[in-house]
């Protein structure tokens, strides 16, 4: 798992061809039972 802010993610994807981008946002709990608001990104890119 990689932890990045949205701006860091955008920088990381610079120069790549974006094939699929999906952001899932939800409220859940951590493994320790603490409430957390999650942003999970599902990304497929192509080099070149």
Backbone as a printed PyTorch tensor [residue, N CA C, xyz], in Angstrom:
tensor([[[  0.8450,  -1.1630,   0.0000],
         [  0.0000,   0.0000,   0.0000],
         [  0.8960,   1.2330,   0.0000]],

        [[  0.5150,   2.2300,  -0.7720],
         [  1.2480,   3.4860,  -0.8480],
         [  0.3310,   4.6070,  -0.3920]],

        [[  0.8470,   5.4970,   0.4170],
         [  0.0600,   6.6140,   0.9400],
         [  0.5260,   7.9010,   0.2720]],

        [[ -0.3460,   8.4940,  -0.5380],
         [ -0.0320,   9.7310,  -1.2570],
         [ -1.2020,  10.6890,  -1.1800]],

        [[ -0.9080,  11.9760,  -1.1720],
         [ -1.9420,  12.9940,  -1.3290],
         [ -2.2790,  13.0780,  -2.8180]],

        [[ -3.4270,  13.6230,  -3.1520],
         [ -3.8700,  13.6840,  -4.5500],
         [ -2.8560,  14.4200,  -5.4250]],

        [[ -2.2950,  15.5180,  -4.9480],
         [ -1.3040,  16.2620,  -5.7130],
         [ -0.0510,  15.4420,  -5.9800]],

        [[  0.3810,  14.6670,  -4.9880],
         [  1.5430,  13.7960,  -5.1530],
         [  1.2440,  12.7140,  -6.1920]],

        [[  0.0240,  12.2110,  -6.1690],
         [ -0.3840,  11.2010,  -7.1370],
         [ -0.3740,  11.7720,  -8.5470]],

        [[ -0.9040,  12.9800,  -8.7140],
         [ -0.9050,  13.6290, -10.0280],
         [  0.5230,  13.8060, -10.5450]],

        [[  1.4350,  14.2240,  -9.6640],
         [  2.8420,  14.3840, -10.0530],
         [  3.4480,  13.0530, -10.4760]],

        [[  3.1210,  11.9940,  -9.7500],
         [  3.6480,  10.6670, -10.0440],
         [  3.1860,  10.1640, -11.4180]],

        [[  1.9850,  10.5560, -11.8300],
         [  1.4220,  10.0840, -13.0980],
         [  1.8410,  10.9210, -14.3070]],

        [[  2.5610,  12.0110, -14.0800],
         [  3.0000,  12.8730, -15.1740],
         [  3.8340,  12.0770, -16.1760]],

        [[  3.4950,  12.2200, -17.4470],
         [  4.2350,  11.5350, -18.5040],
         [  3.7190,  10.1460, -18.8190]],

        [[  2.7060,   9.6780, -18.0930],
         [  2.1210,   8.3630, -18.3390],
         [  0.7520,   8.5270, -18.9900]],

        [[  0.3490,   7.5570, -19.7800],
         [ -0.9530,   7.5680, -20.4230],
         [ -1.9750,   6.9060, -19.4960]],

        [[ -2.9400,   7.6880, -19.0550],
         [ -3.9430,   7.2010, -18.1090],
         [ -4.9900,   6.3470, -18.8210]],

        [[ -5.0790,   5.0840, -18.4730],
         [ -6.0490,   4.1540, -19.0650],
         [ -7.3200,   4.0540, -18.2170]],

        [[ -7.1570,   4.0710, -16.8930],
         [ -8.2990,   3.9540, -15.9850],
         [ -7.9750,   4.6770, -14.6980]],

        [[ -8.9220,   5.4800, -14.2090],
         [ -8.7470,   6.1830, -12.9380],
         [-10.0740,   6.1700, -12.2090]],

        [[-10.0740,   5.6230, -11.0170],
         [-11.2880,   5.5630, -10.2000],
         [-10.9060,   5.8920,  -8.7670]],

        [[-11.6460,   6.8110,  -8.1650],
         [-11.4360,   7.1500,  -6.7610],
         [-12.6420,   6.6650,  -5.9650]],

        [[-12.3810,   5.8670,  -4.9520],
         [-13.4320,   5.3810,  -4.0580],
         [-13.2570,   6.1130,  -2.7360]],

        [[-14.3120,   6.7650,  -2.2910],
         [-14.2790,   7.5410,  -1.0580],
         [-15.3130,   6.9540,  -0.1060]],

        [[-14.8750,   6.6110,   1.1150],
         [-15.8090,   6.0060,   2.0520],
         [-15.3830,   6.2380,   3.4910]],

        [[-16.3300,   6.1420,   4.3810],
         [-16.0740,   6.1890,   5.8160],
         [-16.0770,   4.7580,   6.3290]],

        [[-15.0660,   4.4140,   7.1040],
         [-14.9300,   3.0580,   7.6280],
         [-14.1320,   3.1330,   8.9230]],

        [[-13.5410,   2.0370,   9.3120],
         [-12.7050,   2.0100,  10.5180],
         [-11.3440,   1.4030,  10.1710]],

        [[-10.3270,   1.8000,  10.9230],
         [ -8.9940,   1.2290,  10.7520],
         [ -8.9750,  -0.1620,  11.3770]],

        [[ -7.9160,  -0.9350,  11.1460],
         [ -7.8220,  -2.2460,  11.7910],
         [ -7.8550,  -2.1670,  13.3250]],

        [[ -7.5320,  -1.0040,  13.8580],
         [ -7.5720,  -0.8120,  15.3210],
         [ -8.9290,  -0.2810,  15.7990]],

        [[ -9.8800,  -0.1610,  14.8770],
         [-11.2300,   0.2210,  15.2490],
         [-11.5080,   1.7150,  15.3010]],

        [[-10.5880,   2.5400,  14.8400],
         [-10.7950,   3.9870,  14.8490],
         [-11.4720,   4.4340,  13.5570]],

        [[-12.4140,   5.3740,  13.6430],
         [-13.0850,   5.8690,  12.4390],
         [-12.0810,   6.5540,  11.5030]],

        [[-12.2960,   6.3900,  10.1950],
         [-11.3810,   6.9570,   9.2030],
         [-12.1530,   7.2230,   7.9190]],

        [[-11.8320,   8.3410,   7.2680],
         [-12.3830,   8.6650,   5.9520],
         [-11.3180,   8.2910,   4.9300]],

        [[-11.6290,   7.3690,   4.0510],
         [-10.6600,   6.8130,   3.1030],
         [-10.8740,   7.3530,   1.7010]],

        [[ -9.7720,   7.5350,   0.9660],
         [ -9.7690,   7.7750,  -0.4750],
         [ -8.8880,   6.6730,  -1.0490]],

        [[ -9.4600,   5.7890,  -1.8380],
         [ -8.7090,   4.6970,  -2.4510],
         [ -8.7450,   4.9160,  -3.9590]],

        [[ -7.5690,   4.8930,  -4.5890],
         [ -7.4620,   5.1230,  -6.0190],
         [ -7.1300,   3.8180,  -6.7270]],

        [[ -7.8950,   3.5190,  -7.7680],
         [ -7.6370,   2.3650,  -8.6320],
         [ -7.1670,   2.9630,  -9.9620]],

        [[ -5.9150,   2.6610, -10.3330],
         [ -5.3050,   3.3340, -11.4690],
         [ -4.6250,   2.3070, -12.3910]],

        [[ -4.8260,   2.5100, -13.6910],
         [ -4.1030,   1.7360, -14.7050],
         [ -3.4860,   2.7710, -15.6460]],

        [[ -2.1580,   2.6990, -15.8260],
         [ -1.4790,   3.6180, -16.7280],
         [ -0.6130,   2.8440, -17.7120]],

        [[ -0.2860,   3.5150, -18.8010],
         [  0.5740,   2.9270, -19.8010],
         [  1.7850,   3.8510, -19.9820]],

        [[  2.9560,   3.2590, -19.9780],
         [  4.1790,   4.0330, -20.1640],
         [  4.3240,   4.3950, -21.6320]],

        [[  4.6760,   5.6570, -21.8840],
         [  4.9610,   6.0600, -23.2560],
         [  3.8980,   6.7710, -23.9030]]])
